[in-house]
Amino acid sequence: MASLAKLQTTLHRPVRIIAVGMGVPADAREICTTFAPNIECMVDSDQHAYRAFALGAGSLGAFLAPSVVAAGVRAYADGYGGGKPVGDVLQMPGTFVIRADGKIVLAYYSRTVADHPRDEVLVQALQ
């Protein structure tokens, strides 16, 4: 999420970025205020959005792959320590770019919990 917030500041036109997660609004507000104050955060504790975008549950490898462990170590070193798991801990993430008219121009389904689209992929989708 912090990388999305940083990316947003480099774009040449206004873009509304919304992060959707599970949990409670107070936790989402604290996380967004701390790590990504320019991003709007929403809570989907019933996972309606996850189902609507066909984001399924991850396998053990999606959570324990070496790339996930390495990303976790980097995040922790950068000050993004993990908190108490909330919601469906097996829920896989995804990233979507949706135009104001509702057209989906990017649908990125993460292969692991640490898999996110590269910045250049997002920038291209936002043009």
N, C-alpha and C positions, 0 to 999 in steps of 0.2 A: 504494500500500500504506500509506503514512503517513496518507493521508486516512481509510482504513478503521480504522486504529488509533485515530485521534482520534475518529472517529464512535463506535467501540465504547465509549469512556469516557463518552459522553453518553446511552447507552441506559439505560432504567430496569429492565432485567432482564438476567441474564447471557446472553451470546451467545458462542458459540465461532466465531471467524473463522479460517479456514484459507486461506492463500495457497499456490497450487500454481504452481511454475515449473520451468523446465528448468535443467540444470546439475548441480552437485555439492553434496552436503549441506553441506560446509564453507562454500561461498560463500553458500548460502541462510541458514545460521546467522548469518553475519557481516552480511548485508543486513538480516535480520529484527531482530537484536540492535541494529543501528545505527538503523534507521528505524521499526521497528514491534515493539517488544519484547513487546507484549501479544497479538501474533498468532502463531498456530502456522504454521510454514512447512514445506512438503513439496516434495520434488523428484520430478518425473516425466520423467526424461530420455528415456524411451521413448515419451512422449506418449500413454500409454493413456487418461488422463483427458481429454485434449484431443479424442481421437477419440470417446470415449464420449459427450461432450457436443457432438459435431459442430462443433468449432471448427476452421475451415479455415485455409488460407493466405491472406495478404493480398496485394492488388495493390500496385503501385507507389504509387498514390494513397493507400493506407491508411498509408503511411509518410512520404510527402512532402507531404501536404496542408498548406495554410497553418496550419490549426488544430493540426496535429501539431508543426510547427516552433515555433509560438508556445508551445505547452505545454512543449516541450523547453527553450526559453529560460527560461520561468518556473521550471521544475524546477531547472535549472542555477543560476539566481539564488538559489533557496531552499536550495542546498547539496546537491541530489540529482544529482550529476554521473553521467553514464553510465560504465559500465565496458566491459570487453571483451565483445562479443556471445558468447553461449554457446547452443548448441543450434540449433534451427531458427529462423533469424532472420525468416522469413516467417510464423511462427505468430501467429495473431490471438488476442487475449485475450477473456475473457468473465467475467461475474460471475453467480454463482448463489446463491440463498438456498434452502437445503434444510432442512426441518424434521427433527427427531430421528427421526420415523417414516419418513423417506425421501421425503416429498412435496416436489416442487420448487415453490416458491411464486414464484420469480422466476428467469427465464432471460434474461440480458441479453447479447446478442452485439454486441461492439464493432464499430463501422463503420470506425474507425481505431485505431491503437495507442494513441492518447491519449484515446479515447472511453470514458468510464466512466459508470455510472448516477449521477444526482444523489443527494445524500444523502437527500433527502426520499422518493425512490423506494425506497431501501434501508430506511429507517426504516418506511415503510408495509408493506413486505414482511415485516419482522421483527416486526410487531405480531400 
